[in-house]
Amino acid sequence: MLRSGTAAVALLLFSPILAKAEVAEQLAQVRQGGVIREIRIDGSERIEPETVRSYLTVQPGDQFDNDKLDKSLKALFGTGLFADVNLQRDGDALIVRVVENPIINRVAYEGNDRFDDKAINDEVHLKPRAVYTRTKVQADVKRILDLYRRSGRFAATVEPKVVQLPQNRVDLIFEVNEGKLTGIESINFVGNKEYGNGDLQAVISTKESRWYRFFSSDDTYDPDRLTYDRELLRKYYLGKGYADFRVISAVAELTPARDGFIITFAVEEGERYHIGHVGLNVGLKNLKPEDLQPLLITHDGDWYNADEVEKSINKLTTAVGDRGYAFVDIRPLITRNKDQHTVDVTYDIAEGPRVYVERIDINGNVSTLDRVIRREFTVAEGDAFNTSKVKRSEQNLKNLGFFKKVEVTNVPGSAPDKTVINVDVEEQSTGELSVGTGYSTTEGLLANVGIHQSNLLGRGQDLRLNGTLSEFVKAVDLSFTEPYFLNRPLAAGFDLFQTQNNDQRLQTYNLYSLGATARLGYDLYEDLHNTWRYTIRNDRITDIASSASPFILADASSRTESVIGTTLFWDQRDDHVNPTGGYYASIDGSFAGLGADVRYLKGILSGGYYYSIAPQWVLLTKAEVGGVMGIGQPVYIGDRFYVGGDNLRGFANAGIGPRDTTTSDALGGNDYYTTSMTLKVPLGLPEELGVSGRVFTDAGSLFGINQARPLTTRVTTTTTATTSGVTSVSESVSTSSETYADSDSVRLSSGIGVSWKSPLGPVTIDFGIPILKQPYDQREIVRVNFGTKFN
């Protein structure tokens, strides 16, 4: 008789040599020779006997052979269906006795707070109604531990428990002890001479554990992040000219208490290299090196910078492709001169293999329609493959904001001259319900409720509804945008709005507006966008104070405006959210008078330039100029410009410009200009705190109103008492022309500010001091804006 139990299972699975010895010894007890006349199966309950026979390597009519019986025994254990298998000979019969593994009734988890049951269920392989085996249980224990370690909990332990049930069933319970979060106790660098530990710690994404990083997971150990940090260090040093730099090792050691990691990077910096000579080898017909030389951003004598080499390749690829060369291969040939510490860079431009796009495969989009993704590609199926256009298409997909992850790769197609572009995306939530509270100097205490869906029904359409209620402003706005109107790259949409401004701190009246806007936008060029709009709006001035300026009383009526306008926007910034380089320019014009009460022409020209002086030091210079001209009528007070506050710090909202000298009411102006220079500076605080400082200087002016001075009638009453006790009363009536102050002189202010990207919303504080001002201007030394959204 041959018998094997749980111990035999372990030996057979994990120690083949010992298992073979044990099986051979037991097989020796089975008498060799003779023919198997019958095979009987005993002990099978759920599993059909024929299924058991199908795993055997011997059949009736075969000889009793120890080798074949050995293989049969291992085959049965290899199925994972049996906890025990016995082979016994009874005369000419082979008896196979099996003990089936139990069936899992349910899988439960205890002690798991960090992850819910669903998150762990997604990791483990054992499910209810599956066959229970110890090997599978241990494999799932490892999977749960890996899950916790990826979240930074390396002290976690998992203990599997089995509860026996009738009918050979079991409940499997994983008892989890999550342990404490295993943070990063310290990050050390060995071999760095030119840059200190603090400089290099700012480069890598892994951070040391600190109390203020409770909203971040960067201070937990992640092996994948450590690999990424090695690449970040390499790119940093290559960008500084250290062409021989390498990371020797990156070691993470768990502290004896198992409550933190000590990470050590061993680096070898090498020497710093200048660029010796920059050259071009052009192997394409009708293309001269001197035509491409101005595109290079690497020059002789500069410090070697691998990032600038890559940028030069991208610019060359785009330029050559625009000249009609679809198949181009540009490679940098790097020659090190170690004695002179120089690097010669030659851009070799040759005709690449002719490859066409066979098809574009899209994976991972659950709600987003395929056509929404395909329309962002600048190459189509059948076009010549162009690496630069594919990269641009990938960036277009990332800019949509619909996806958490976007990866665009290409693989060989069905023929050597064809390639398949694979687009792998991971969708993220595009709906937002926001409830906000905050404070601003302009609006006071405020509350905001908004609903926003940027990918409506997976069609890429944008729908938003916002409502704002503050001390001085009430507003509601409904907006819809179709980015591809009529299946063309035309952004068409509409806005419905209603606002009420009752800030009588700054004005002695309330302004109520109700209107709608239809708009259509399109790209004239890659970075040049044009938008046309039509607005119909009704404005009413109400609740005018008794002390209001006669200039305001003259405009106290309801007016309807019908306005057509256009905006041309050119954007060359390196980032639309947090730019550090590049520039933008905008031209805006509008005409009012299409069958309504108000007629005017208005134009605004603005622009800005960003320049990175050093890491985290960004200089922004911007300017804006505008004017409005009435057509056959004065410009309505609500259509004039107002300067002060956000566009001229140090002065209050509507703090400069024409003003009634009697009532001090701001009247607005027909012409204005503003200019600003702001230097964003680091404050020496950890970058992840999101705190930055700035130094600014603002200048500007607002002037000109083409409105006649209204006449004001004043009645003066005089009472005179005589010695005889008789009182006489006399009245005099006088008419005068109201006056206002107006000057086109420049105003100038300077100050400092602080911004904080807090977990509860952005906070900005500016301190501005007017340097040049007029006596009637209104100052504002401190300006605060704070807002929060709960999404």
Secondary structure, DSSP 8 states (H G I E B T S, - for coil): -EEE-HHHHHHHHH-HHHHHHHHHHHHTTS---SB--EEEEES-SSS-HHHHHHH-S--TTSB--HHHHHHHHHHHHHTT-EEEEEEEEETTEEEEEEEE--EEEEEEEES--SS-HHHHHTT----TTSB--HHHHHHHHHHHHHHHHHTT-TT-EEEEEEEEETTTEEEEEEEEE-----EEEEEEEES--SS-HHHHHHHSS-----GGGTT-STTB--HHHHHHHHHHHHHHHHHTT-TT-EEEEEEEEE-TTSSEEEEEEEEE-----EEEEEEEEE-STT--HHHHGGG----TTSB--HHHHHHHHHHHHHHHHHTT--SEEEEEEEEEETTTTEEEEEEEEEE----EEEEEEEES-SSS-HHHHHTT-SS-TTSB--HHHHHHHHHHHHHH--EEEEEEEEEE-SSTTEEEEEEEEEE---EEEEEEEEEETTTEEEEEEEEEEEEETTTTEEEEEEEEEESSEEEEEEEEEETTGGGSSEEEEEEEEEEEE--TTT-SSEEEEEEEEEEEEEEEETTEEEEEEEEEEEEEEE---TT--HHHHTT-SEEEEEEEEEEEEEE--S-SSS--SEEEEEEEEEEE-SSSS--EEEEEEEEEEEEEEETTEEEEEEEEEEEEEESSS---GGGSB-B-BTTBTEE-TT-BS-EETTT--B--BSEEEEEEEEEEE--SS-GGG-EEEEEEEEEEEEE-------EEEEEEEEEEE-TTS-EEEEEEEEEEE--EE-----EEEEEEEEEEEETTEEEEEEEEEEEE--TT--EESEEEEEEEEE-
